[in-house]
Amino acid sequence: MFLAQFQQVTSDKFDGDKNTNKPFIGDVISGVATGSLINGTMFVRNGLQPYPTMYACENFIDPEYPDNVQTRVLTPVSPLEYIALQKELGKGKLNLPTVSNGNTAPVASKAKQAVV
């Protein structure tokens, strides 16, 4: 589990999904994550709010996209809850998966695969 705050990507390195919504990227503020992107349409559809709202999240692998680390929001986190969770989870860290040659996997290409 990790805590994150999200902002919508504005870079041209990312494509919008079929609804033209660009993904949201999380700033990992506590705990360790292996990815922090969420599809833009799913972010809006699930009623999530961008920064400054904090969320407890987890990573998972969708069998439909086995090479892509997905991010699932579990619950909003209040500032008071954040204090306790930050002590438990520690400093925020994003550990991106690597490909077989040892280079960091390109996040932009991963976002394009997760089109909804």
Rosetta constraint file for C-alpha pairs under 8 A:
AtomPair CA 1 CA 31 HARMONIC 6.49 0.50
AtomPair CA 1 CA 32 HARMONIC 7.13 0.50
AtomPair CA 1 CA 33 HARMONIC 7.46 0.50
AtomPair CA 1 CA 56 HARMONIC 6.68 0.50
AtomPair CA 1 CA 57 HARMONIC 5.62 0.50
AtomPair CA 1 CA 58 HARMONIC 4.83 0.50
AtomPair CA 1 CA 59 HARMONIC 7.68 0.50
AtomPair CA 1 CA 89 HARMONIC 7.91 0.50
AtomPair CA 2 CA 28 HARMONIC 6.94 0.50
AtomPair CA 2 CA 29 HARMONIC 7.69 0.50
AtomPair CA 2 CA 30 HARMONIC 5.66 0.50
AtomPair CA 2 CA 31 HARMONIC 4.32 0.50
AtomPair CA 2 CA 32 HARMONIC 5.71 0.50
AtomPair CA 2 CA 33 HARMONIC 6.17 0.50
AtomPair CA 2 CA 56 HARMONIC 5.73 0.50
AtomPair CA 2 CA 57 HARMONIC 5.33 0.50
AtomPair CA 2 CA 58 HARMONIC 6.28 0.50
AtomPair CA 2 CA 89 HARMONIC 7.11 0.50
AtomPair CA 2 CA 92 HARMONIC 7.52 0.50
AtomPair CA 3 CA 28 HARMONIC 5.88 0.50
AtomPair CA 3 CA 29 HARMONIC 5.63 0.50
AtomPair CA 3 CA 30 HARMONIC 5.08 0.50
AtomPair CA 3 CA 31 HARMONIC 6.38 0.50
AtomPair CA 3 CA 54 HARMONIC 6.67 0.50
AtomPair CA 3 CA 55 HARMONIC 5.49 0.50
AtomPair CA 3 CA 56 HARMONIC 4.56 0.50
AtomPair CA 3 CA 57 HARMONIC 5.94 0.50
AtomPair CA 3 CA 92 HARMONIC 7.67 0.50
AtomPair CA 4 CA 26 HARMONIC 5.36 0.50
AtomPair CA 4 CA 27 HARMONIC 5.22 0.50
AtomPair CA 4 CA 28 HARMONIC 4.45 0.50
AtomPair CA 4 CA 29 HARMONIC 5.39 0.50
AtomPair CA 4 CA 30 HARMONIC 7.13 0.50
AtomPair CA 4 CA 54 HARMONIC 5.64 0.50
AtomPair CA 4 CA 55 HARMONIC 5.45 0.50
AtomPair CA 4 CA 56 HARMONIC 6.66 0.50
AtomPair CA 4 CA 57 HARMONIC 7.09 0.50
AtomPair CA 5 CA 26 HARMONIC 5.26 0.50
AtomPair CA 5 CA 27 HARMONIC 5.28 0.50
AtomPair CA 5 CA 28 HARMONIC 6.89 0.50
AtomPair CA 5 CA 29 HARMONIC 7.37 0.50
AtomPair CA 5 CA 50 HARMONIC 6.71 0.50
AtomPair CA 5 CA 51 HARMONIC 5.34 0.50
AtomPair CA 5 CA 52 HARMONIC 6.30 0.50
AtomPair CA 5 CA 53 HARMONIC 6.02 0.50
AtomPair CA 5 CA 54 HARMONIC 4.86 0.50
AtomPair CA 5 CA 55 HARMONIC 6.42 0.50
AtomPair CA 6 CA 24 HARMONIC 5.96 0.50
AtomPair CA 6 CA 25 HARMONIC 5.40 0.50
AtomPair CA 6 CA 26 HARMONIC 4.22 0.50
AtomPair CA 6 CA 27 HARMONIC 6.15 0.50
AtomPair CA 6 CA 49 HARMONIC 7.68 0.50
AtomPair CA 6 CA 50 HARMONIC 4.89 0.50
AtomPair CA 6 CA 51 HARMONIC 5.38 0.50
AtomPair CA 6 CA 52 HARMONIC 7.81 0.50
AtomPair CA 6 CA 53 HARMONIC 7.77 0.50
AtomPair CA 6 CA 54 HARMONIC 7.87 0.50
AtomPair CA 7 CA 24 HARMONIC 5.31 0.50
AtomPair CA 7 CA 25 HARMONIC 5.65 0.50
AtomPair CA 7 CA 26 HARMONIC 6.57 0.50
AtomPair CA 7 CA 50 HARMONIC 5.24 0.50
AtomPair CA 7 CA 51 HARMONIC 6.01 0.50
AtomPair CA 8 CA 22 HARMONIC 6.66 0.50
AtomPair CA 8 CA 23 HARMONIC 5.90 0.50
AtomPair CA 8 CA 24 HARMONIC 4.08 0.50
AtomPair CA 8 CA 25 HARMONIC 6.20 0.50
AtomPair CA 8 CA 40 HARMONIC 7.46 0.50
AtomPair CA 8 CA 50 HARMONIC 7.42 0.50
AtomPair CA 9 CA 14 HARMONIC 7.40 0.50
AtomPair CA 9 CA 22 HARMONIC 6.09 0.50
AtomPair CA 9 CA 23 HARMONIC 5.86 0.50
AtomPair CA 9 CA 24 HARMONIC 5.59 0.50
AtomPair CA 9 CA 25 HARMONIC 6.39 0.50
AtomPair CA 10 CA 14 HARMONIC 7.81 0.50
AtomPair CA 10 CA 22 HARMONIC 7.35 0.50
AtomPair CA 13 CA 108 HARMONIC 6.01 0.50
AtomPair CA 14 CA 22 HARMONIC 6.80 0.50
AtomPair CA 14 CA 23 HARMONIC 7.68 0.50
AtomPair CA 14 CA 108 HARMONIC 5.53 0.50
AtomPair CA 14 CA 109 HARMONIC 7.91 0.50
AtomPair CA 14 CA 111 HARMONIC 6.82 0.50
AtomPair CA 14 CA 112 HARMONIC 7.02 0.50
AtomPair CA 15 CA 20 HARMONIC 7.77 0.50
AtomPair CA 15 CA 22 HARMONIC 6.17 0.50
AtomPair CA 15 CA 111 HARMONIC 7.64 0.50
AtomPair CA 15 CA 112 HARMONIC 6.22 0.50
AtomPair CA 16 CA 20 HARMONIC 4.28 0.50
AtomPair CA 16 CA 21 HARMONIC 4.66 0.50
AtomPair CA 16 CA 22 HARMONIC 4.13 0.50
AtomPair CA 16 CA 23 HARMONIC 7.01 0.50
AtomPair CA 16 CA 40 HARMONIC 7.70 0.50
AtomPair CA 16 CA 112 HARMONIC 7.96 0.50
AtomPair CA 17 CA 21 HARMONIC 5.40 0.50
AtomPair CA 17 CA 22 HARMONIC 6.33 0.50
AtomPair CA 17 CA 23 HARMONIC 7.89 0.50
AtomPair CA 17 CA 39 HARMONIC 7.46 0.50
AtomPair CA 17 CA 40 HARMONIC 7.24 0.50
AtomPair CA 17 CA 41 HARMONIC 7.38 0.50
AtomPair CA 17 CA 112 HARMONIC 7.68 0.50
AtomPair CA 17 CA 115 HARMONIC 5.09 0.50
AtomPair CA 17 CA 116 HARMONIC 6.28 0.50
AtomPair CA 18 CA 115 HARMONIC 6.79 0.50
AtomPair CA 18 CA 116 HARMONIC 6.63 0.50
AtomPair CA 19 CA 41 HARMONIC 6.90 0.50
AtomPair CA 21 CA 39 HARMONIC 7.77 0.50
AtomPair CA 21 CA 40 HARMONIC 4.90 0.50
AtomPair CA 21 CA 41 HARMONIC 5.81 0.50
AtomPair CA 22 CA 39 HARMONIC 7.07 0.50
AtomPair CA 22 CA 40 HARMONIC 5.11 0.50
AtomPair CA 22 CA 41 HARMONIC 7.93 0.50
AtomPair CA 23 CA 37 HARMONIC 6.40 0.50
AtomPair CA 23 CA 38 HARMONIC 5.53 0.50
AtomPair CA 23 CA 39 HARMONIC 4.55 0.50
AtomPair CA 23 CA 40 HARMONIC 4.12 0.50
AtomPair CA 23 CA 41 HARMONIC 7.76 0.50
AtomPair CA 23 CA 111 HARMONIC 7.28 0.50
AtomPair CA 24 CA 37 HARMONIC 5.66 0.50
AtomPair CA 24 CA 38 HARMONIC 5.21 0.50
AtomPair CA 24 CA 39 HARMONIC 6.44 0.50
AtomPair CA 24 CA 40 HARMONIC 5.77 0.50
AtomPair CA 24 CA 43 HARMONIC 7.27 0.50
AtomPair CA 25 CA 36 HARMONIC 5.55 0.50
AtomPair CA 25 CA 37 HARMONIC 4.52 0.50
AtomPair CA 25 CA 38 HARMONIC 6.45 0.50
AtomPair CA 26 CA 36 HARMONIC 4.86 0.50
AtomPair CA 26 CA 37 HARMONIC 6.29 0.50
AtomPair CA 27 CA 36 HARMONIC 7.39 0.50
AtomPair CA 28 CA 32 HARMONIC 7.56 0.50
AtomPair CA 28 CA 33 HARMONIC 7.14 0.50
AtomPair CA 28 CA 36 HARMONIC 7.44 0.50
AtomPair CA 28 CA 92 HARMONIC 5.12 0.50
AtomPair CA 28 CA 93 HARMONIC 6.24 0.50
AtomPair CA 28 CA 94 HARMONIC 6.59 0.50
AtomPair CA 29 CA 91 HARMONIC 6.73 0.50
AtomPair CA 29 CA 92 HARMONIC 4.40 0.50
AtomPair CA 29 CA 93 HARMONIC 7.49 0.50
AtomPair CA 30 CA 85 HARMONIC 7.85 0.50
AtomPair CA 30 CA 86 HARMONIC 5.63 0.50
AtomPair CA 30 CA 89 HARMONIC 5.89 0.50
AtomPair CA 30 CA 90 HARMONIC 5.61 0.50
AtomPair CA 30 CA 91 HARMONIC 4.79 0.50
AtomPair CA 30 CA 92 HARMONIC 3.58 0.50
AtomPair CA 30 CA 93 HARMONIC 6.99 0.50
AtomPair CA 31 CA 86 HARMONIC 7.51 0.50
AtomPair CA 31 CA 89 HARMONIC 4.57 0.50
AtomPair CA 31 CA 90 HARMONIC 5.49 0.50
AtomPair CA 31 CA 91 HARMONIC 5.88 0.50
AtomPair CA 31 CA 92 HARMONIC 4.72 0.50
AtomPair CA 31 CA 93 HARMONIC 6.26 0.50
AtomPair CA 32 CA 89 HARMONIC 7.86 0.50
AtomPair CA 32 CA 91 HARMONIC 8.00 0.50
AtomPair CA 32 CA 92 HARMONIC 5.89 0.50
AtomPair CA 32 CA 93 HARMONIC 4.81 0.50
AtomPair CA 32 CA 94 HARMONIC 5.85 0.50
AtomPair CA 32 CA 95 HARMONIC 6.95 0.50
AtomPair CA 33 CA 58 HARMONIC 7.39 0.50
AtomPair CA 33 CA 59 HARMONIC 6.81 0.50
AtomPair CA 33 CA 93 HARMONIC 6.38 0.50
AtomPair CA 33 CA 94 HARMONIC 4.91 0.50
AtomPair CA 33 CA 95 HARMONIC 5.96 0.50
AtomPair CA 33 CA 96 HARMONIC 7.81 0.50
AtomPair CA 34 CA 59 HARMONIC 6.68 0.50
AtomPair CA 34 CA 69 HARMONIC 6.92 0.50
AtomPair CA 34 CA 94 HARMONIC 5.78 0.50
AtomPair CA 34 CA 95 HARMONIC 4.78 0.50
AtomPair CA 34 CA 96 HARMONIC 4.94 0.50
AtomPair CA 34 CA 97 HARMONIC 6.34 0.50
AtomPair CA 35 CA 59 HARMONIC 6.77 0.50
AtomPair CA 35 CA 69 HARMONIC 5.90 0.50
AtomPair CA 35 CA 70 HARMONIC 6.71 0.50
AtomPair CA 35 CA 71 HARMONIC 6.56 0.50
AtomPair CA 35 CA 94 HARMONIC 6.70 0.50
AtomPair CA 35 CA 95 HARMONIC 7.23 0.50
AtomPair CA 35 CA 96 HARMONIC 6.07 0.50
AtomPair CA 36 CA 59 HARMONIC 7.95 0.50
AtomPair CA 36 CA 70 HARMONIC 7.48 0.50
AtomPair CA 36 CA 71 HARMONIC 5.75 0.50
AtomPair CA 36 CA 94 HARMONIC 7.93 0.50
AtomPair CA 37 CA 70 HARMONIC 6.97 0.50
AtomPair CA 37 CA 71 HARMONIC 6.19 0.50
AtomPair CA 37 CA 111 HARMONIC 7.25 0.50
AtomPair CA 38 CA 42 HARMONIC 7.17 0.50
AtomPair CA 38 CA 43 HARMONIC 6.40 0.50
AtomPair CA 38 CA 70 HARMONIC 7.15 0.50
AtomPair CA 38 CA 71 HARMONIC 5.98 0.50
AtomPair CA 38 CA 72 HARMONIC 7.72 0.50
AtomPair CA 39 CA 43 HARMONIC 6.13 0.50
AtomPair CA 39 CA 111 HARMONIC 7.71 0.50
AtomPair CA 39 CA 114 HARMONIC 6.93 0.50
AtomPair CA 39 CA 115 HARMONIC 7.12 0.50
AtomPair CA 39 CA 116 HARMONIC 7.31 0.50
AtomPair CA 40 CA 44 HARMONIC 6.40 0.50
AtomPair CA 41 CA 45 HARMONIC 5.92 0.50
AtomPair CA 41 CA 116 HARMONIC 7.54 0.50
AtomPair CA 42 CA 46 HARMONIC 5.90 0.50
AtomPair CA 42 CA 116 HARMONIC 7.94 0.50
AtomPair CA 43 CA 47 HARMONIC 6.65 0.50
AtomPair CA 43 CA 48 HARMONIC 5.58 0.50
AtomPair CA 43 CA 49 HARMONIC 7.94 0.50
AtomPair CA 44 CA 48 HARMONIC 5.92 0.50
AtomPair CA 44 CA 49 HARMONIC 7.76 0.50
AtomPair CA 49 CA 53 HARMONIC 6.20 0.50
AtomPair CA 53 CA 76 HARMONIC 7.20 0.50
AtomPair CA 53 CA 77 HARMONIC 7.60 0.50
AtomPair CA 54 CA 76 HARMONIC 5.82 0.50
AtomPair CA 54 CA 77 HARMONIC 5.27 0.50
AtomPair CA 54 CA 78 HARMONIC 7.06 0.50
AtomPair CA 55 CA 73 HARMONIC 6.37 0.50
AtomPair CA 55 CA 74 HARMONIC 7.06 0.50
AtomPair CA 55 CA 75 HARMONIC 5.64 0.50
AtomPair CA 55 CA 76 HARMONIC 4.31 0.50
AtomPair CA 55 CA 77 HARMONIC 5.17 0.50
AtomPair CA 56 CA 73 HARMONIC 6.09 0.50
AtomPair CA 56 CA 74 HARMONIC 5.46 0.50
AtomPair CA 56 CA 75 HARMONIC 5.42 0.50
AtomPair CA 56 CA 76 HARMONIC 6.21 0.50
AtomPair CA 56 CA 77 HARMONIC 6.30 0.50
AtomPair CA 57 CA 71 HARMONIC 6.73 0.50
AtomPair CA 57 CA 72 HARMONIC 5.51 0.50
AtomPair CA 57 CA 73 HARMONIC 4.36 0.50
AtomPair CA 57 CA 74 HARMONIC 5.19 0.50
AtomPair CA 57 CA 75 HARMONIC 7.30 0.50
AtomPair CA 58 CA 71 HARMONIC 5.82 0.50
AtomPair CA 58 CA 72 HARMONIC 5.33 0.50
AtomPair CA 58 CA 73 HARMONIC 6.62 0.50
AtomPair CA 58 CA 74 HARMONIC 7.15 0.50
AtomPair CA 59 CA 69 HARMONIC 6.44 0.50
AtomPair CA 59 CA 70 HARMONIC 5.49 0.50
AtomPair CA 59 CA 71 HARMONIC 4.61 0.50
AtomPair CA 59 CA 72 HARMONIC 6.11 0.50
AtomPair CA 60 CA 69 HARMONIC 5.94 0.50
AtomPair CA 60 CA 70 HARMONIC 5.25 0.50
AtomPair CA 60 CA 71 HARMONIC 6.42 0.50
AtomPair CA 60 CA 72 HARMONIC 7.36 0.50
AtomPair CA 61 CA 65 HARMONIC 7.14 0.50
AtomPair CA 61 CA 66 HARMONIC 5.85 0.50
AtomPair CA 61 CA 67 HARMONIC 7.69 0.50
AtomPair CA 61 CA 68 HARMONIC 6.48 0.50
AtomPair CA 61 CA 69 HARMONIC 5.28 0.50
AtomPair CA 61 CA 70 HARMONIC 5.82 0.50
AtomPair CA 62 CA 66 HARMONIC 5.86 0.50
AtomPair CA 62 CA 68 HARMONIC 7.40 0.50
AtomPair CA 62 CA 69 HARMONIC 7.55 0.50
AtomPair CA 62 CA 70 HARMONIC 6.82 0.50
AtomPair CA 65 CA 113 HARMONIC 7.29 0.50
AtomPair CA 65 CA 114 HARMONIC 7.21 0.50
AtomPair CA 67 CA 110 HARMONIC 8.00 0.50
AtomPair CA 68 CA 110 HARMONIC 5.93 0.50
AtomPair CA 68 CA 113 HARMONIC 7.53 0.50
AtomPair CA 68 CA 114 HARMONIC 7.56 0.50
AtomPair CA 77 CA 81 HARMONIC 5.92 0.50
AtomPair CA 77 CA 82 HARMONIC 6.18 0.50
AtomPair CA 78 CA 82 HARMONIC 6.06 0.50
AtomPair CA 79 CA 83 HARMONIC 6.61 0.50
AtomPair CA 80 CA 84 HARMONIC 7.12 0.50
AtomPair CA 81 CA 85 HARMONIC 6.15 0.50
AtomPair CA 82 CA 86 HARMONIC 5.70 0.50
AtomPair CA 83 CA 87 HARMONIC 6.51 0.50
AtomPair CA 84 CA 88 HARMONIC 6.49 0.50
AtomPair CA 85 CA 89 HARMONIC 5.86 0.50
AtomPair CA 85 CA 90 HARMONIC 7.99 0.50
AtomPair CA 86 CA 90 HARMONIC 5.33 0.50
AtomPair CA 86 CA 91 HARMONIC 7.08 0.50
AtomPair CA 96 CA 104 HARMONIC 6.57 0.50
AtomPair CA 96 CA 105 HARMONIC 7.04 0.50
AtomPair CA 97 CA 104 HARMONIC 6.43 0.50
AtomPair CA 97 CA 105 HARMONIC 6.15 0.50
AtomPair CA 98 CA 102 HARMONIC 5.68 0.50
AtomPair CA 98 CA 103 HARMONIC 5.71 0.50
AtomPair CA 98 CA 104 HARMONIC 4.59 0.50
AtomPair CA 98 CA 105 HARMONIC 5.16 0.50
AtomPair CA 99 CA 103 HARMONIC 5.91 0.50
AtomPair CA 99 CA 104 HARMONIC 6.42 0.50
AtomPair CA 99 CA 105 HARMONIC 5.69 0.50
AtomPair CA 106 CA 110 HARMONIC 6.62 0.50
AtomPair CA 107 CA 111 HARMONIC 6.27 0.50
AtomPair CA 108 CA 112 HARMONIC 6.57 0.50
AtomPair CA 109 CA 113 HARMONIC 6.61 0.50
AtomPair CA 110 CA 114 HARMONIC 6.78 0.50
AtomPair CA 111 CA 115 HARMONIC 7.37 0.50
